[in-house]
Amino acid sequence: MPKAEGFSLRRRLFIRLLGVLAILTVGLFLFVSAYAQRAADAAFDRLLMASALSISDTVRVEDGRFSVDLPYSSLGILAQARRDRVFYRITAPDGALVTGYHDLPVAPARTGVAGAAGSDPATRFEATRFENASFRGMPVRIAVLKRFAAQPELGGWVTIAVAQTREERGALARDILANAFLPIAFTVVAAGGLIWFGVRQALAPLGSLERMIRERQPHDFSPIAMPPPQEVSQLVQAINQLMARLQSNLDTMQTFLADAAHQIRTPLASLRLQAELAIDEDDPDALHRIAQRVHRNAVEASQLTSQLLNHAMVIHRSEALKPEDVDLGALLEQVFQRARAVAGDTAIRLEIDRAAEPATVPGDAISLREALTNLLDNAVKYAGPSGPIDLSLTPLPNGRGLRVEIADRGPGVPDGEKHRVLERFGRGSSAAGVAGSGLGLAIVTSVVEAHGAAFALLDRPGGGMIARIDFPEAAGGTPAGGGGTARALLPLLALCALLWSPWAQAAQLLTYPAPGGERERLRIHSATDRQAIEPLVLDFQQLRPDVTIEYKDMDTADLYAEAVAAPAKGAPAREAAETPDLLISSASDLQVKLVNDGYTQPHRSALTDALPDWANWRDEAFGFTFEPAVIAYNRDLLPDAEVPRTRPALIRLLRDDPSRFSRRVATYDTATSGIGYLLASHDALLFGQYWQLVAVMGNAQARLACCSGDILDLVERGEVLIAYNVLGSYARARAAAGAPIGIVVPEDYTLVISRVAVIPRTAPRPQLAGAFIDYLLSPRGQEVVADRSALYAISSGIKREASASGLRSSTAAPLHPIALSPALLVFLDGLKRERFLQQWQSAILLP
């Protein structure tokens, strides 16, 4: 048994005195913790309610249906909590989804609270409520309110639910708890120190008693004579009793040693006497008889010594037992073969029941062999040729364990002596005249106890004795059927793999072999031209020459759709090679939505921590470029002096000379371009005359394209004179290659986007993807971004022209980076996007 760990009386008294203080402290902690949670909820609930109220103001009934124009501020408010995800759901009076997340859990309204069409809103208004729920595996706080909207033919209560995860609430609650509980904790610690000091002083009289006990000689078991303090008198009395028991145990041990010495001394003395008689004896027959007695006494001394050593060995191995699987069947075979060689005329039979196989038990093979050998030797010694000895191995009657029996036809052991023969040197009356040490059954008892088995001596029907050992069933086991679920899912996994296969063929896959021999493989799916990403890929392979990189260039919408579909894919083992490890896109709103909806996983390092707050959201979305949206123009066809430097100047230019710019203006088609829609939606927020700008471009029959490359092709060929909101990184690359393209950074304000890298939730190699992100953000990677990739570096430590620092120093225009936050989700709302595109198309696409 393990030794109990003691503690001092001083510590015990200290714990008792601090008990009440600890209970009070726990009570205070629970109270402050609950208060901190309530305070955090109250603070963030105001933000949630403000968001819901701002949405409710835009609820309308239009064209026979309920509609809502999600305001940018509604989610921008919640974006102040930088780490929280945001979800919303707006439902019509009949429960139909108007917009938002259809599966956001919202408890039903109380019966009779919300009115039907035509009821009095003043008397049928439902108060705002807050709920706690779980959504997509995340705890969320939900604000729910109702807004009455009506037309003559349609009306009712629209339910608005806005949800926010609890990361920032938890952080605020922990901060409040830490600041509020810190003084309490300090007081508790100080009180503990004072109590400890008082306890030490109170128990000082016990020090002399402790020293007296410690200074005693090892063999001094006499009672303590010092009068103890009244509070510990019973303890001293118990110590004195323990001393008496130790003295008794010591006497017992000495008696055992004396008995052992006596048992060995007798055969040795007999040997000496017989040897002395042999010296003076001349008769050969007498010498022969003396030699026989010498041999018998030597055998007895040898057996006794062997038994004493075996008993000591068994006790030692029992105390340090390290169980291993022991095959009892094989062990019995060994014991059986050994006994047959020395049994003489005594017949021995071995029977192993097949139902007992495999006959393994946890234990020590050497100790078990010694115990079984002793039992079989005893049977041979006492049974003699009176009958066969049966050695058997069978299952226990209940089937939960194994039973070993050794049955003989000897004289047996009377019931009154069975307990005594199991003790050291204990021998029964039937052993009279038979040489033995009385240690064999003591050895068996020690081994059986160490193995948790049961040992019994039983009378054999018809005469004789049965020595029985029952081994219980070992605990533990491996549950069966674990692969059934996986086998049942195989057809579904195969079907999902077939459904996913079109994505793998959607774009061309480029492979960059590992220059130093492949040990790892990284798969990147990106909405970035090969010419921009390839320098980064090749330079990364200089640092990691054992990595092969597979690169697929996709558009932003397909990239997003692939990431959303990825969790529904089939067997990972079969399709891991086609699953991306890293997604890179210039459509930061779509990347943020992937993070918000739980399709990505985090990565954190010193380099990601160094990013500006607007370029890192939740340690899952990382911006690594700083690319302005610029005005590009054909230098050969449009003089620099005529190029507009601001958006109002562009409006005037197009309005004053419409025939010159007819069909010679280009911009993104916001209906098909993710980056175009992102830039247009933010222009609408920042520029009060944005819709006037769209209208004049519509009057000029602007050319629309899906991507920057197509727009710049039109400018380079001279088919258009001017292009609005083109990514400056692509325009700069064209100009550097010799194209007659000029670049203007708008001076009223300049939108800046960042290419965003995320690690999908299903990435097979997220650590390698994280290493590539760290490379992109490292000084070396940012140098390559600025010098060789035609992109703009985000690092403030890079002073090149194509960098954030270079851009800020070359223009006085206010730069407005599009921050990575849940506010970007506003323009991804289905109704919001539909309304925006309808307005945009009606303005720019003239009939």
C-alpha positions in Angstrom: 0.0 0.0 0.0 1.3 3.5 -0.7 2.7 5.4 2.2 0.3 8.0 3.6 1.6 11.5 3.2 1.8 13.2 6.6 1.4 16.8 7.6 2.3 18.8 10.6 0.0 19.7 13.5 0.9 23.3 12.8 -0.4 23.1 9.2 -3.5 21.2 10.3 -4.4 23.9 12.8 -3.6 26.6 10.2 -6.0 24.9 7.8 -8.8 24.8 10.4 -8.4 28.4 11.3 -8.4 29.4 7.6 -11.4 27.3 6.8 -14.1 29.9 7.6 -12.0 32.6 5.9 -11.7 30.4 2.8 -15.4 29.8 2.7 -16.0 33.5 2.9 -13.4 34.1 0.2 -15.1 31.7 -2.1 -18.5 33.3 -1.4 -17.0 36.7 -2.3 -15.4 35.3 -5.4 -18.7 33.9 -6.6 -20.5 37.1 -5.9 -17.9 39.3 -7.6 -17.7 36.8 -10.5 -21.5 37.0 -11.0 -21.4 40.7 -10.7 -18.6 40.9 -13.3 -20.5 38.8 -15.7 -23.6 40.9 -15.2 -21.7 44.1 -15.8 -20.1 42.7 -18.9 -23.4 41.5 -20.2 -25.0 44.9 -19.5 -22.2 46.8 -21.3 -22.3 44.6 -24.4 -26.1 44.2 -24.3 -26.3 47.9 -25.0 -24.3 47.4 -28.1 -26.4 44.5 -29.2 -29.6 46.4 -28.6 -28.2 49.5 -30.5 -27.4 47.2 -33.4 -30.9 45.6 -33.4 -32.6 49.1 -33.1 -30.6 50.4 -36.1 -31.8 47.4 -38.1 -35.4 47.8 -37.0 -35.4 51.4 -38.3 -35.0 50.0 -41.9 -37.8 47.4 -41.8 -40.3 48.1 -44.5 -43.1 46.5 -46.5 -42.2 46.8 -50.2 -43.8 45.2 -53.2 -46.0 42.9 -51.1 -43.1 41.5 -48.9 -41.2 42.5 -45.8 -37.8 43.9 -46.5 -34.9 45.4 -44.5 -31.9 47.5 -45.7 -29.2 46.5 -43.3 -27.3 49.7 -42.2 -23.6 49.6 -42.1 -23.6 50.9 -38.5 -25.7 47.9 -37.3 -22.7 45.6 -37.5 -20.1 48.3 -37.3 -21.2 48.9 -33.7 -20.6 45.3 -32.9 -17.2 45.3 -34.6 -15.9 47.4 -31.7 -15.6 44.0 -29.9 -12.7 42.9 -32.0 -12.7 39.2 -31.3 -16.5 38.5 -31.4 -18.3 36.9 -34.3 -21.6 38.4 -35.3 -24.8 36.8 -36.6 -28.3 38.1 -37.3 -31.8 36.9 -38.3 -34.8 38.9 -39.4 -38.1 36.9 -39.8 -41.5 37.9 -41.0 -44.7 37.6 -38.9 -45.3 34.2 -40.3 -41.8 33.0 -39.3 -40.4 33.1 -42.8 -36.8 34.3 -43.1 -36.4 37.8 -44.4 -32.6 37.8 -44.3 -29.7 36.6 -42.2 -28.7 33.2 -40.7 -31.7 30.9 -41.0 -30.5 28.5 -38.3 -29.8 31.1 -35.6 -31.7 29.8 -32.6 -34.4 32.3 -31.3 -36.9 31.2 -28.6 -40.5 31.6 -29.6 -42.2 34.8 -28.4 -44.5 34.7 -25.4 -48.1 33.9 -26.3 -50.3 36.9 -27.0 -47.5 39.4 -26.9 -47.0 40.4 -30.5 -50.0 41.7 -32.3 -51.4 40.7 -35.7 -52.0 43.1 -38.5 -54.4 45.8 -37.4 -53.7 45.5 -33.7 -52.6 48.5 -31.6 -48.8 48.6 -31.5 -48.9 50.6 -28.3 -50.7 47.8 -26.4 -49.2 44.9 -28.3 -45.5 45.8 -28.2 -43.1 43.1 -26.9 -40.3 44.4 -24.7 -36.8 43.7 -25.8 -35.3 40.4 -24.5 -31.9 38.8 -24.3 -31.1 35.1 -24.6 -28.1 32.9 -24.1 -27.8 30.1 -26.7 -25.3 28.0 -28.5 -24.8 28.5 -32.3 -22.5 26.4 -34.4 -20.7 25.1 -31.3 -20.2 28.6 -29.9 -21.9 30.3 -26.9 -23.7 33.4 -28.1 -25.8 36.2 -26.6 -28.9 37.2 -28.6 -30.8 40.4 -28.5 -34.4 40.0 -29.8 -36.9 42.8 -30.5 -40.0 43.2 -32.7 -40.8 45.9 -35.1 -44.3 46.6 -36.4 -44.4 47.2 -40.2 -47.6 47.5 -42.3 -49.2 48.5 -45.6 -52.9 48.5 -46.1 -52.8 44.9 -47.4 -50.0 43.5 -45.3 -48.7 44.1 -41.8 -47.3 42.5 -38.7 -44.5 42.1 -36.2 -41.1 41.5 -37.7 -38.6 39.8 -35.4 -35.1 41.0 -35.3 -32.4 38.9 -33.6 -28.8 40.0 -33.4 -26.2 37.6 -31.9 -22.7 38.0 -30.7 -20.2 35.5 -29.4 -18.9 35.9 -25.8 -15.2 36.2 -26.2 -15.0 40.0 -25.4 -17.7 39.7 -22.7 -15.6 37.0 -21.1 -12.5 39.1 -21.3 -14.2 42.1 -19.8 -15.7 40.0 -17.1 -12.3 38.5 -16.2 -10.8 42.0 -16.2 -13.6 43.3 -13.8 -13.2 40.2 -11.6 -9.4 40.6 -11.5 -9.5 44.3 -10.5 -12.4 43.8 -8.0 -11.1 40.7 -6.4 -7.4 41.7 -6.2 -7.9 43.7 -2.9 -9.8 40.8 -1.4 -7.1 38.3 -2.4 -4.4 40.6 -0.9 -6.4 40.8 2.4 -6.8 37.0 2.4 -3.1 36.4 1.8 -2.2 38.9 4.6 -4.6 37.3 7.0 -3.2 33.9 6.2 0.3 35.1 7.0 -0.8 36.6 10.3 -2.7 33.4 11.2 0.4 31.3 10.3 2.5 33.5 12.6 0.0 33.1 15.4 -0.2 29.4 15.0 3.6 29.0 15.1 3.7 31.0 18.3 0.9 29.0 19.9 2.5 25.7 19.1 6.0 26.7 20.2 5.8 24.5 23.4 5.5 21.5 21.2 8.9 22.1 19.7 10.8 20.6 22.6 8.7 17.5 22.5 9.3 17.1 18.7 13.1 17.5 19.2 13.1 14.9 22.0 11.4 12.4 19.8 13.7 13.1 16.8 16.8 12.8 18.9 16.0 9.3 20.2 18.3 6.4 19.4 17.1 4.0 16.7 16.5 1.1 19.1 15.1 3.2 22.0 11.4 2.2 22.2 10.9 3.2 25.8 7.8 5.4 26.6 8.2 9.2 26.5 8.7 10.3 30.1 8.3 14.1 29.5 4.9 15.4 30.7 3.2 16.6 27.5 0.9 19.6 27.1 -2.7 18.8 27.8 -3.8 19.4 24.2 -1.4 16.6 22.9 -1.5 14.2 25.8 -3.5 11.7 23.9 -1.1 11.9 21.0 1.8 11.2 23.3 -0.1 8.3 24.7 -0.7 6.9 21.2 3.0 7.3 20.4 3.9 5.3 23.6 1.6 2.5 22.5 3.2 2.5 19.1 6.6 2.2 20.7 5.3 -0.9 22.6 4.0 -2.4 19.4 7.3 -1.7 17.6 9.2 -3.4 20.4 6.8 -6.4 20.1 7.4 -6.6 16.4 11.2 -6.4 16.9 10.9 -9.2 19.4 8.9 -11.3 16.8 11.5 -10.6 14.1 14.3 -11.7 16.4 12.4 -14.8 17.3 11.9 -15.6 13.6 15.7 -15.1 13.0 16.4 -17.4 16.0 14.0 -20.0 14.6 15.6 -19.8 11.2 19.0 -20.1 12.7 17.9 -23.0 14.8 16.4 -24.8 11.8 19.6 -24.5 9.9 21.9 -25.2 12.9 20.2 -28.7 13.6 21.1 -30.3 10.2 24.5 -28.6 10.3 25.2 -30.0 13.8 24.1 -33.5 12.6 26.4 -33.2 9.6 29.3 -32.3 11.9 28.6 -35.3 14.3 28.3 -37.8 11.4 31.6 -36.5 9.9 33.4 -37.0 13.3 32.0 -40.5 13.6 33.2 -41.3 10.1 36.7 -40.2 11.0 37.1 -43.0 13.7 35.1 -45.7 11.9 37.0 -48.5 10.0 34.1 -50.7 9.2 33.1 -50.2 5.5 29.4 -51.0 6.2 29.2 -48.5 9.0 31.0 -45.9 6.9 28.4 -46.5 4.2 25.5 -46.0 6.7 27.2 -42.8 8.0 27.6 -41.5 4.5 23.9 -42.1 3.8 22.9 -40.1 6.9 25.4 -37.3 5.9 23.7 -37.1 2.5 20.2 -37.0 4.0 21.2 -34.2 6.4 22.9 -32.3 3.6 19.8 -32.5 1.5 17.6 -31.2 4.3 20.0 -28.3 5.0 20.1 -27.5 1.3 16.3 -27.6 1.0 15.8 -25.5 4.1 18.3 -22.8 2.9 16.7 -22.8 -0.6 13.3 -22.4 0.9 14.4 -19.5 3.2 16.0 -17.8 0.2 12.9 -18.4 -2.0 10.7 -17.0 0.7 12.8 -13.8 0.9 12.8 -13.6 -2.9 9.0 -14.0 -3.1 8.4 -11.3 -0.5 10.7 -8.9 -2.3 9.1 -9.5 -5.7 5.6 -9.2 -4.3 6.4 -5.7 -2.8 7.9 -4.5 -6.2 5.4 -6.3 -8.5 5.2 -5.0 -12.0 2.5 -7.0 -13.7 3.0 -8.6 -17.1 0.8 -11.0 -19.1 1.7 -14.5 -17.9 0.5 -17.6 -19.8 -0.7 -19.9 -17.0 -1.0 -22.8 -19.4 2.6 -22.6 -20.5 3.7 -22.1 -16.8 1.9 -25.2 -15.7 3.5 -27.1 -18.6 7.0 -26.1 -17.3 6.1 -27.0 -13.7 4.6 -30.3 -14.8 7.7 -31.3 -16.9 10.1 -30.5 -14.0 8.0 -32.4 -11.4 7.8 -35.5 -13.6 11.6 -35.7 -13.7 11.8 -35.9 -9.9 8.5 -37.6 -9.0 9.8 -41.2 -9.3 6.9 -43.6 -9.2 4.3 -41.0 -8.4 2.0 -40.4 -11.5 1.2 -36.8 -12.4 -1.5 -35.8 -14.8 -2.0 -32.4 -16.4 -5.3 -31.2 -17.8 -5.9 -27.8 -19.4 -9.5 -27.0 -20.3 -9.7 -25.5 -23.8 -12.4 -23.1 -22.6 -9.8 -21.4 -20.4 -7.6 -20.4 -23.3 -6.0 -17.9 -23.7 -5.1 -18.5 -20.1 -3.2 -15.2 -19.3 -3.2 -13.3 -16.0 -1.3 -10.2 -15.1 1.5 -11.0 -12.7 5.1 -12.1 -12.2 6.0 -15.3 -13.9 9.0 -16.2 -11.6 6.9 -15.8 -8.4 4.0 -17.8 -9.9 6.3 -20.6 -11.0 7.8 -20.8 -7.5 4.4 -21.0 -5.9 3.1 -23.7 -8.3 6.4 -25.7 -7.9 6.0 -25.7 -4.1 2.4 -26.9 -4.3 3.4 -29.7 -6.7 6.5 -30.7 -4.6 4.3 -30.9 -1.5 1.8 -33.2 -3.3 4.6 -35.4 -4.5 6.3 -35.5 -1.1 3.2 -36.3 1.0 1.1 -38.3 -1.5 3.9 -40.6 -2.6 2.8 -43.6 -4.7 -0.7 -43.7 -3.1 -2.4 -42.3 -6.1 -1.9 -40.0 -9.1 -1.6 -36.2 -8.7 -4.0 -34.2 -10.9 -2.8 -30.8 -12.1 -5.6 -28.8 -13.8 -6.4 -25.4 -15.3 -10.1 -24.5 -15.8 -12.3 -21.4 -16.0 -14.0 -20.2 -12.9 -17.6 -21.4 -12.6 -18.9 -17.9 -13.4 -16.6 -17.7 -16.4 -14.8 -14.6 -15.1 -11.4 -15.8 -14.2 -9.1 -18.9 -14.1 -8.8 -21.7 -11.5 -5.6 -23.8 -10.9 -6.0 -27.0 -8.8 -3.4 -29.6 -7.6 -5.2 -32.7 -6.1 -3.4 -35.6 -4.4 -4.3 -38.8 -2.5 -2.1 -38.1 0.5 -3.0 -37.9 4.1 -4.3 -34.3 3.8 -4.4 -31.7 6.5 -7.0 -31.6 9.3 -9.3 -28.6 9.3 -7.9 -27.4 12.6 -4.4 -27.2 11.2 -5.1 -25.7 7.8 -4.6 -22.2 9.0 -1.4 -23.0 10.9 0.3 -24.7 7.9 0.0 -21.5 5.9 2.3 -19.7 8.3 6.1 -19.7 8.3 7.6 -22.9 9.7 4.1 -24.2 10.3 3.7 -28.0 9.8 0.8 -30.3 10.3 0.6 -33.5 12.2 0.5 -35.5 8.9 4.0 -34.2 8.1 5.6 -36.1 11.0 8.6 -38.1 9.7 8.7 -36.2 6.4 11.6 -33.8 5.9 10.5 -30.2 5.3 11.0 -26.6 6.3 7.4 -25.4 6.8 8.0 -22.5 4.3 6.4 -23.9 1.1 2.8 -23.0 1.8 3.9 -19.6 3.3 5.6 -18.8 0.0 2.4 -19.8 -1.9 0.3 -17.5 0.4 2.6 -14.5 -0.2 2.5 -15.0 -4.0 -1.3 -15.4 -4.2 -1.9 -12.3 -2.1 0.4 -10.2 -4.3 -1.6 -11.3 -7.4 -5.0 -10.6 -5.9 -6.0 -14.3 -6.1 -7.6 -16.6 -3.6 -5.9 -19.7 -2.1 -7.6 -22.5 -0.3 -6.8 -26.0 1.0 -9.8 -28.4 0.5 -10.4 -32.0 1.4 -10.6 -34.2 -1.7 -13.5 -36.5 -2.0 -12.3 -40.1 -1.5 -9.2 -38.9 0.5 -6.4 -36.5 -0.1 -6.2 -32.8 -0.5 -6.9 -30.1 -3.2 -4.8 -27.0 -3.3 -6.8 -24.4 -5.2 -5.9 -20.9 -6.6 -8.6 -18.7 -8.2 -7.4 -15.8 -10.4 -10.1 -13.1 -10.9 -10.7 -11.7 -14.4 -8.3 -8.8 -15.2 -9.9 -5.3 -15.4 -9.9 -3.3 -18.7 -10.4 -4.3 -22.3 -10.8 -2.9 -25.7 -14.4 -2.1 -26.8 -15.4 -3.9 -29.9 -17.2 -2.5 -33.0 -15.4 0.9 -33.1 -15.1 0.8 -36.8 -18.8 0.3 -37.5 -19.6 4.0 -37.8 -16.7 4.6 -40.2 -17.8 1.6 -42.4 -21.3 2.9 -42.4 -20.2 6.4 -43.6 -18.1 5.1 -46.5 -20.9 5.3 -49.1 -21.7 8.9 -47.9 -18.1 9.9 -48.0 -17.7 8.5 -51.5 -20.8 10.5 -52.7 -19.5 13.7 -51.1 -16.2 13.1 -52.9 -18.0 12.9 -56.2 -20.0 16.0 -55.5 -16.8 17.9 -54.6 -14.8 16.8 -57.7 -15.9 19.6 -60.0 -14.1 22.1 -57.7 -10.8 20.3 -58.3 -11.2 20.9 -62.1 -12.4 24.5 -61.9 -9.0 26.1 -62.3 -5.5 25.2 -63.5 -3.2 23.8 -60.8 0.4 24.9 -60.9 3.1 22.8 -59.1 6.4 24.2 -57.9 8.6 21.1 -57.1 10.7 21.2 -53.9 14.2 22.2 -55.0 15.8 20.1 -52.3 13.7 17.0 -52.6 10.1 16.8 -51.3 9.4 16.1 -47.7 6.2 18.2 -47.3 3.6 19.6 -49.7 1.6 22.9 -49.3 -1.5 23.6 -51.3 -2.6 27.2 -51.8 -5.8 28.4 -53.4 -5.7 32.1 -54.2 -7.4 34.9 -56.1 -4.1 36.4 -57.1 -2.4 36.4 -60.4 0.5 33.9 -60.9 2.9 36.7 -61.7 2.2 38.4 -58.3 2.4 35.3 -56.2 5.2 33.3 -57.9 8.1 35.4 -56.5 6.8 34.7 -53.0 6.4 31.0 -53.6 9.9 30.6 -55.0 11.5 32.6 -52.3 9.7 30.6 -49.6 11.2 27.5 -51.2 14.6 29.0 -50.8 14.0 28.9 -47.0 12.1 25.6 -47.1 13.7 23.6 -50.0 11.9 20.4 -48.9 8.4 21.9 -49.6 6.5 21.3 -52.9 3.9 24.0 -53.4 0.7 23.5 -55.4 -1.0 26.7 -56.5 -4.5 27.2 -57.9 -5.6 30.6 -59.2 -9.3 31.1 -58.7 -11.7 34.1 -58.6 -12.9 35.3 -55.2 -16.4 34.0 -55.5 -15.3 30.4 -56.3 -12.7 30.6 -53.6 -15.3 31.4 -51.0 -17.8 28.8 -52.3 -15.1 26.1 -52.2 -14.2 26.9 -48.6 -17.9 26.8 -47.5 -18.4 23.4 -49.3 -15.2 21.9 -47.9 -16.6 20.9 -44.5 -19.2 18.7 -46.3 -16.5 16.8 -48.2 -16.1 13.1 -47.8 -13.3 10.9 -46.7 -10.3 13.1 -45.7 -7.8 10.4 -46.4 -8.8 10.1 -50.0 -9.1 13.8 -50.7 -6.5 15.4 -48.5 -4.3 16.0 -51.6 -7.1 18.2 -53.0 -7.9 20.1 -49.9 -6.2 23.5 -49.6 -4.0 24.4 -46.7 -4.2 28.2 -47.3 -6.7 30.5 -48.9 -5.6 34.0 -50.2 -8.1 36.5 -51.5 -8.4 40.3 -52.1 -12.1 40.0 -51.3 -11.6 40.7 -47.6 -15.3 40.7 -46.9 -15.6 37.2 -48.1 -12.6 36.1 -46.1 -14.1 37.8 -43.0 -17.3 35.9 -43.5 -15.4 32.6 -43.7 -13.9 33.4 -40.3 -17.2 34.6 -38.8 -19.0 31.5 -39.9 -16.4 29.2 -38.4 -14.8 27.8 -41.6 -11.2 28.7 -40.6 -8.8 28.0 -37.8 -6.5 30.3 -35.8 -2.7 30.8 -36.1 -0.7 33.1 -33.8 2.9 34.1 -33.8 5.0 37.2 -33.0 4.6 38.3 -36.6 0.8 38.1 -36.6 0.7 40.0 -33.3 2.7 42.8 -34.9 0.1 43.4 -37.6 -2.1 46.5 -37.2 -5.5 45.8 -35.6 -7.4 46.5 -38.8 -5.3 43.8 -40.6 -5.8 40.9 -38.1 -9.1 39.6 -37.0 -9.4 36.9 -34.4 -5.9 35.6 -35.3 -7.6 33.9 -38.2 -7.7 36.5 -41.0 -4.4 38.2 -41.8 -3.8 41.0 -44.3 -0.3 41.1 -45.8 -0.5 43.8 -48.5 -1.5 47.4 -48.6 -3.0 48.0 -52.1 -4.7 51.3 -53.0 -7.7 51.7 -55.3 -6.5 54.2 -57.9 -7.6 56.0 -61.1 -5.7 54.6 -64.1 -5.5 56.4 -67.4 -3.8 56.1 -70.8 -0.9 58.5 -70.8 -0.7 58.7 -74.6 -4.4 59.7 -75.0 -5.2 61.7 -71.9 -2.7 64.5 -70.9 -1.7 64.5 -67.3 -3.1 68.0 -66.9 -6.6 66.7 -67.7 -6.5 63.7 -65.4 -8.9 64.2 -62.4 -7.2 64.0 -59.0 -10.4 63.6 -57.0 -13.8 62.0 -57.4 -15.6 65.4 -57.8 -13.1 66.3 -60.5 -13.9 63.0 -62.2 -17.6 63.8 -62.1 -17.0 67.2 -63.7 -14.8 65.7 -66.4 -17.3 63.1 -67.5 -20.3 65.5 -67.2 -18.7 68.4 -69.1 -17.5 66.3 -72.1 -19.8 63.2 -72.4 -19.1 62.6 -76.1 -15.4 62.4 -75.6 -15.7 59.8 -72.9 -18.6 57.8 -74.3 -17.6 54.1 -74.0 -14.2 55.2 -73.0 -14.5 54.9 -69.2 -14.1 51.5 -67.4 -14.7 50.2 -63.9 -15.5 46.9 -62.2 -18.9 45.1 -62.7 -20.0 45.0 -59.1 -22.5 42.2 -60.0 -19.7 39.8 -60.9 -16.5 41.2 -59.2 -16.1 40.6 -55.5 -13.4 43.3 -55.2 -15.5 45.7 -57.3 -18.5 45.2 -55.0 -16.3 45.7 -51.9 -14.9 49.0 -53.2 -18.2 50.3 -54.4 -20.0 49.6 -51.1 -17.3 51.5 -49.2 -17.4 54.4 -51.7 -21.1 54.6 -51.0 -20.3 55.0 -47.3 -17.5 57.5 -47.6 -18.4 59.6 -50.7 -21.6 61.6 -50.5 -21.8 62.0 -54.3 -21.1 58.4 -55.1 -24.4 57.8 -56.8 -23.9 60.9 -58.9 -20.5 59.5 -59.9 -22.2 56.2 -60.9 -24.8 58.1 -62.9 -22.3 60.1 -64.9 -20.4 56.9 -65.7 -23.7 55.4 -66.8 -24.3 58.4 -69.0 -20.8 57.8 -70.5 -21.8 54.1 -71.1 -18.9 52.9 -69.0 -17.3 49.6 -69.9 -17.6 47.0 -67.2 -15.2 44.2 -66.4 -14.8 41.4 -63.8 -11.2 42.0 -62.9 -8.3 44.4 -62.8 -6.4 42.7 -65.7 -9.3 43.1 -68.1 -9.8 46.8 -67.2 -6.1 47.5 -67.6 -6.1 45.7 -71.0 -8.7 48.2 -72.2 -6.6 51.2 -70.9 -3.4 49.8 -72.4 -5.0 49.3 -75.9 -6.5 52.8 -75.8 -10.1 51.5 -75.9 -10.8 53.5 -72.7 -9.1 56.7 -71.5 -9.7 56.4 -67.8 -10.5 53.6 -65.4 -11.9 54.1 -61.9 -11.1 52.1 -58.7 -8.5 49.8 -60.2 -6.1 48.1 -57.9 -2.9 50.1 -57.8 -0.7 47.0 -57.5 -1.8 45.7 -61.0 -1.6 49.2 -62.6 1.9 49.7 -61.2 3.0 46.3 -62.6 1.7 47.2 -66.1 3.4 50.6 -66.0 6.6 49.0 -64.9 6.4 46.6 -67.9 6.2 49.6 -70.3 2.5 50.0 -70.8 1.3 53.7 -71.3 -0.6 53.6 -68.1 -0.6 56.5 -65.6 -1.7 56.2 -62.0 -3.5 58.7 -59.8 -4.0 58.2 -56.1 -7.3 60.1 -55.4 -6.6 63.0 -53.2 -10.0 63.3 -51.5 -9.6 59.8 -50.0 -8.0 56.5 -51.1 -9.5 53.2 -50.3 -6.8 50.5 -49.4 -7.4 46.8 -49.4 -5.3 44.0 -48.1 -5.0 40.5 -49.5 -6.1 38.3 -46.8 -4.8 34.9 -45.9 -6.8 32.3 -43.9 -6.2 28.7 -42.9 -9.3 26.7 -43.7 -10.8 24.5 -40.9 -10.2 21.4 -43.0 -6.5 22.2 -43.9 -4.5 18.9 -43.8 -1.3 20.9 -42.9 -2.2 23.9 -40.9 1.3 24.2 -39.3 2.9 24.5 -42.8 0.2 27.0 -43.8 1.0 29.0 -40.7 4.7 29.0 -41.6 3.8 30.4 -45.0 1.8 33.2 -43.4 4.7 34.0 -41.1 6.9 34.2 -44.2 4.5 36.6 -45.9 4.6 38.9 -42.8 8.3 38.6 -42.2 10.8 41.3 -43.2 12.1 39.1 -46.0 8.7 38.2 -47.3 7.6 41.9 -47.2 10.7 42.8 -49.1 9.7 40.4 -51.9 6.2 41.8 -51.8 7.5 45.3 -52.4 10.3 44.6 -54.9 9.3 41.5 -56.9 5.6 40.7 -56.6 4.1 44.0 -57.9 2.0 44.2 -54.7 2.3 46.7 -51.9 3.9 45.7 -48.6 2.0 46.3 -45.4 5.0 46.4 -43.1 5.9 49.9 -41.8 9.5 48.7 -41.7 9.6 48.5 -45.6 10.5 51.9 -47.1 10.1 51.0 -50.8 7.8 52.8 -53.1 5.4 49.9 -53.2 4.8 49.8 -49.5 2.5 51.4 -46.9 5.3 53.7 -45.8 6.1 54.7 -49.5 2.5 55.3 -50.3 1.9 57.5 -47.3 5.0 59.5 -48.1 4.1 60.0 -51.8 0.6 61.3 -51.3 -1.3 63.7 -49.1 -4.5 61.8 -49.7 -6.2 60.3 -46.6 -5.7 56.6 -46.7 -8.7 54.4 -45.6 -7.7 50.8 -45.1 -10.8 48.5 -45.2 -10.6 47.0 -41.8 -11.1 43.2 -41.2 -14.2 43.2 -39.0 -17.8 41.9 -38.9 -18.9 45.2 -40.3 -17.9 43.9 -43.7 -20.8 41.4 -43.4 -23.4 44.1 -43.9 -22.9 44.4 -47.7 -22.9 40.6 -47.9 -26.4 40.4 -46.6 -28.7 39.1 -49.4 -31.3 41.9 -49.3 -28.6 44.5 -48.8 -26.6 43.3 -51.8 -29.7 42.9 -53.9 -30.9 46.5 -53.1 -27.4 47.9 -53.7 -26.9 46.1 -57.0 -30.4 47.2 -58.2 -29.6 50.8 -57.4 -26.1 50.5 -59.0 -27.3 48.8 -62.2 -30.2 51.2 -62.6 -27.7 54.1 -62.4 -24.9 52.7 -64.6 -26.8 50.5 -67.1 -28.9 52.9 -69.1 -31.8 51.4 -71.2 
